[in-house]
Amino acid sequence: MKILIYTQCFAPKFGGIESVMTNLAKQANLLKHDVTVLADGSKHYTSIFDSKQKYKIYRFDQLKFLRKKIKSNFANDLCKEKKFDVAFFDSWKSLESFKSENKIKKICLIHGNEILKLKKMKIILNSFKNVDGIIFNSIYTQNLFQKNFKKLNKNKYRIIH
């Protein structure tokens, strides 16, 4: 299976979601899947870490408003070339900027405070309109999401615990 991981948070940075996304890449690679990671971060700072991995990592370190567009355009071109089966996203913010024209299954992780931004409900709902699966880090997060985002058509996705 060809897997794309589209994330803002990835090792060698430290943190919860960094660990989740990095372990997702490592475990998929161990299972012999073809893994490609598109991550934010300085190429200079991460080059030693990246060179030791058995999967390809592309880094994007431009200013935020440029980075989102450059990363999305790169992903779209890469998806045309590689024909990924599935893409994993670290949050709705990454999913929002992914503009692939190709049919690819999209799985988004929901892990905390990003779903509390009710002022951005319309943007968040728009990001999820084409998602194929959602992974919640806890029942509490799932319940909070369902309480705050009742407008989301629950038939469009399935919840993966």
N, C-alpha and C positions, 0 to 999 in steps of 0.2 A: 504494500500500500504506500502511496506517496502522500506524505503528511507535511503540511505547511503550518508553522507556528508563527503567528503574527502578534508581536508583543512589544510593549514599552519596557517591560521589566524582565531582565534576564541576567544570569551570572556573567561576570564575576561580582555584580552588585549583590548585596546582602538584603534579605527581607523575605517575608512570607510568600508573596506572589512570585518573586524572583526564583525562590526554591521550587515552587509548584511548576512553573513554566520550564525551568531547567530540567527538573526530574521527568517531566513529560517528554521532553526531547531525548533524554538519555534512555529512558525505558523503551520508548518506541524504537530507538536505534538498536537497543539490545534484542528486540524482537524482530530485527532484520527489516524494519520498515525504512524507506527512503525518506529521511527527515531533512527539511530545510527550515531555518529560522531567520525571520526578519525582525531585528531588535533595534531599539534605540540605544545609543551610547557611542562613546568615543572609540574609534578604531585604534587609536594610539594606546589608550588605557586597556583595551580588551584583547589586543592582538596575541599576546602570549596564551591567554586562556583559550581563545578561539582556535588557535593553531593546534591545540592538543585534543580537540573534539573530533569525533569520527563522523560528524555530519557538518553540513555547510551552514555557516552563520554569516549573514549580511548585516552590517551595522549602518545606522543612519544617525548622524550627529549634527545636522543642520539646525538652524533656528526652528522653533516649534511649528510656526505657520508654514514654513517651507518643507520641513521634514515630513509632515503628514502627507502633503501632495506628492513629494518625491518618492516616499515609501509606497504610497498607493499606486503610483504609475509603475514603479519597479515591480510591485506585486502583480499587477495586471499583465505586464509583459511576461513575467516569469510563469504565471499560470497558463498563458497561451502556449508557452514552450514546453512546460513540464507536465501539464494535465494532472494536477493534484486531485486526490480522492476526497480529502478532508482538510479543513483549516481550523485550527484552534486559536481563539482570541482571549487575551488576558482580561478584557473588560469591554463594555459597550463603547468606550472611547476608541479602542483599536478597531472594533467592528464598524464603527461609524465611518472611519476613514478608508476602509477597504472597499474598493470600487471595481472589483473584478467583473468582467463581462462573461466569464465562463461559469458553467454550472459546477459548483463545488459545494459539498456539504460544509456548513458553518456551525461550529460548536463554540459557545461563549461561556467563559467562567464568570460567575457572580460571587464575589467574595467579601463584600462589606460596604463601606461608606459610599461607593460610587452610585448605589441605588437610592441613597437618601437625598439626592439632589433633585427635589421635587420641582424646582424652578426649571429644570432641564427635562421635564417629563416628556414633552413633545419630541425632543431630539433623541432621548433614550428609546421611546416607543418606535420612532422611525428607524433607529439602528436595529431593532429586533424584528422588524417586519419580515425579513428574509432569513432568519436564523432557523437552523434545523434541530438544534439541541442546546440545552442550557445545563451547565453543571454548577450546582450550589455547593458551597463549602460547609453548610450546616442547615438543619431544619429551620433554625431561627431566621437565617438569611432568606430561605425559600419563602417562609411565611410573611416576612417583611416585604419581599418583592411582590408577592401576590396581593398583599393588602394595598400597597402603594400603586401598583400598576394593573388595576382591574380592567383597564381599557385594552390591554394586550389580548389578542385573540389566542386563547389557550390551545386551540386546535392547530395552530401553526407551529407549535414546538412541543417537544416532550422534555420532561424534567429527568435528569440523570443524577442520581445521588452518588 
